[in-house]
Structures are given as structure tokens and as C-alpha cells.
Amino acid sequence: MRRTIPAWQVVLSDLALILFLTTLAALQGTSKEAPGLFAEAPHSHEVAVYRDAAGGLALAQWLESQPADPRLQLTVLARFSPGEFEQVHDQAQRLASDAAEAGKPPRLVLEPAEHSEVLVSLAYDVPAAMSQAQSTRLRPDSLAR
């Protein structure tokens, strides 16, 4: 003789499984480490990129030619290959100092790579809290009314 399972038991087991999977998915993003210790750096596509080259513009001159938008974040990105860390770090520090002297405090990012390079970029990478506060001040008068 074949035994049939009542429909309510099947529905109840399905709901229990759904509840378990939903709870598991919610807990997946939590950890026991202190929150905020490591945060992914914000990143957007660059608006402008500067590379230090002999005979080219100085960083201060290049910064003067860029738009004065407080939502733009200046980033000195230094990629270093094995054995060239010191040289790349020194060049990145020099560019970061030049940017700070020009009135644009930089974010300095150092990362390992196959080929060494140092570049300066402007992008809309300002942290969300700052950009929201500043974006309300940047609305044209016609939109604010």
C-alpha cells in the first residue's frame, strides 16, 4: 500500500526551507571582524589622467586646467613591479606632495603589478557622505527653485 503525504506538510517543509535559505543569505555578508576596518575604495571612471613626463606640464599646471569640482577626487595611483617599490613610492610621494601644495589633497594608492607606472587621475570617487552633502550645493539656481 502506498502512503500519501498530506499537502500541508509539503507546504510547511517548503516554507521552512525558504526561511532557512533566506536567513543564510542574510548572514552571509556578516562577519565577526570589526566593521569598517577594511573598505573597498570607491572607484569611478577617470575624468582626466596625468602622467609625469619629461618636457610635459607640471602637475600644478595640469591641475589648474582641470575643472574645480569638489566632487572630484585626486588619486595618485602607483603600480610597482617586484624590485621597483622604492623608486615608484618616491615618485608617487613627490606627486602627492605637489598635488597637496596645489590645493588638491590626494589619495595615494600603491599596488603590485607586472609593470611599474605612476599616474594621477581625477574621478568622481569622493565618499558618498561627502558627495551627497556637496551635491546639494552644486545644483544650479534654476533647479533649486
C-alpha positions as CSV (number, residue, x, y, z in Angstrom):
1,M,0.0,0.0,0.0
2,R,1.2,3.4,-0.9
3,R,1.3,6.1,1.8
4,T,0.5,9.7,0.7
5,I,1.8,12.8,2.5
6,P,-0.8,15.4,3.3
7,A,-0.4,18.6,1.3
8,W,0.0,20.8,4.3
9,Q,3.2,19.0,5.3
10,V,4.8,19.6,1.9
11,V,3.9,23.3,2.0
12,L,5.3,23.6,5.5
13,S,8.6,22.0,4.6
14,D,8.9,24.2,1.6
15,L,8.3,27.3,3.7
16,A,10.9,26.1,6.3
17,L,13.5,25.6,3.6
18,I,12.8,29.1,2.1
19,L,13.1,30.6,5.6
20,F,16.4,28.8,6.2
21,L,17.9,29.9,2.8
22,T,16.8,33.5,3.3
23,T,18.4,33.6,6.7
24,L,21.5,32.0,5.4
25,A,21.7,34.6,2.6
26,A,21.3,37.4,5.1
27,L,24.0,36.1,7.4
28,Q,26.5,35.5,4.5
29,G,27.5,39.2,4.5
30,T,28.1,39.5,8.2
31,S,31.4,38.6,9.9
32,K,32.9,38.6,13.4
33,E,35.6,41.1,12.3
34,A,35.1,44.7,13.4
35,P,33.1,46.5,10.7
36,G,34.8,49.3,8.8
37,L,38.3,48.1,9.2
38,F,38.7,47.3,5.5
39,A,36.6,49.1,3.0
40,E,36.8,48.9,-0.7
41,A,38.0,52.1,-2.2
42,P,35.4,53.9,-4.2
43,H,36.1,53.9,-7.9
44,S,34.6,55.5,-10.9
45,H,36.0,56.1,-14.4
46,E,38.6,58.8,-14.6
47,V,37.6,62.2,-15.9
48,A,41.3,63.1,-16.5
49,V,44.6,61.4,-16.3
50,Y,48.1,62.9,-15.8
51,R,51.4,61.1,-16.4
52,D,54.6,62.7,-15.4
53,A,56.8,63.0,-18.5
54,A,60.0,65.0,-19.3
55,G,59.1,68.2,-21.1
56,G,55.4,67.9,-20.2
57,L,53.2,70.0,-17.9
58,A,54.0,70.2,-14.3
59,L,51.2,68.7,-12.1
60,A,50.3,72.1,-10.7
61,Q,49.8,73.4,-14.2
62,W,47.7,70.4,-15.2
63,L,45.5,70.8,-12.0
64,E,44.9,74.4,-12.9
65,S,43.5,73.4,-16.3
66,Q,41.0,70.9,-14.7
67,P,37.5,71.8,-13.6
68,A,37.2,73.0,-10.0
69,D,34.5,70.5,-8.9
70,P,34.6,69.5,-5.2
71,R,33.1,66.1,-6.1
72,L,36.3,65.2,-8.0
73,Q,38.8,63.1,-6.0
74,L,42.5,63.3,-7.0
75,T,44.2,59.9,-6.8
76,V,47.9,59.1,-7.2
77,L,48.0,55.5,-8.4
78,A,51.4,53.8,-8.2
79,R,51.8,50.4,-9.6
80,F,55.1,48.7,-8.8
81,S,56.8,45.7,-10.2
82,P,59.0,43.5,-7.9
83,G,62.2,45.3,-7.0
84,E,61.0,48.8,-8.0
85,F,58.9,49.6,-5.0
86,E,61.2,52.3,-3.6
87,Q,61.6,54.2,-6.9
88,V,57.8,54.1,-7.6
89,H,57.0,55.0,-4.0
90,D,59.3,58.1,-4.1
91,Q,57.8,59.3,-7.4
92,A,54.2,58.8,-6.0
93,Q,55.1,60.7,-2.8
94,R,56.5,63.6,-4.8
95,L,53.4,63.8,-7.0
96,A,51.2,63.6,-3.9
97,S,53.1,66.4,-2.2
98,D,52.9,68.5,-5.4
99,A,49.1,68.0,-5.5
100,A,48.7,68.9,-1.8
101,E,50.7,72.1,-2.4
102,A,48.5,72.9,-5.3
103,G,45.4,72.7,-3.0
104,K,44.1,69.3,-4.1
105,P,44.7,66.8,-1.3
106,P,45.3,63.4,-2.9
107,R,44.5,59.8,-2.2
108,L,47.6,57.6,-2.6
109,V,47.1,54.1,-3.8
110,L,50.1,51.6,-4.1
111,E,49.5,48.2,-5.7
112,P,51.7,45.5,-7.1
113,A,51.7,44.9,-10.9
114,E,53.8,43.4,-13.7
115,H,54.9,46.8,-14.9
116,S,55.6,49.9,-12.9
117,E,53.8,53.1,-13.5
118,V,52.6,56.2,-11.7
119,L,49.7,58.2,-12.7
120,V,47.4,60.9,-11.3
121,S,43.7,60.8,-12.0
122,L,40.6,62.8,-11.3
123,A,37.4,60.9,-10.8
124,Y,34.1,61.2,-9.0
125,D,35.4,59.0,-6.2
126,V,34.6,61.2,-3.2
127,P,33.0,59.1,-0.5
128,A,29.2,59.0,-0.7
129,A,28.6,61.0,2.5
130,M,30.8,63.9,1.3
131,S,29.4,63.8,-2.3
132,Q,25.8,64.0,-1.1
133,A,26.5,66.9,1.1
134,Q,28.3,68.7,-1.7
135,S,25.9,67.8,-4.5
136,T,23.2,69.9,-2.8
137,R,25.4,72.9,-3.1
138,L,26.2,72.3,-6.7
139,R,22.6,72.5,-8.1
140,P,22.0,75.4,-10.4
141,D,19.6,78.0,-9.2
142,S,17.0,77.1,-11.8
143,L,16.8,73.5,-10.4
144,A,16.8,74.6,-6.7
145,R,13.5,76.6,-7.1
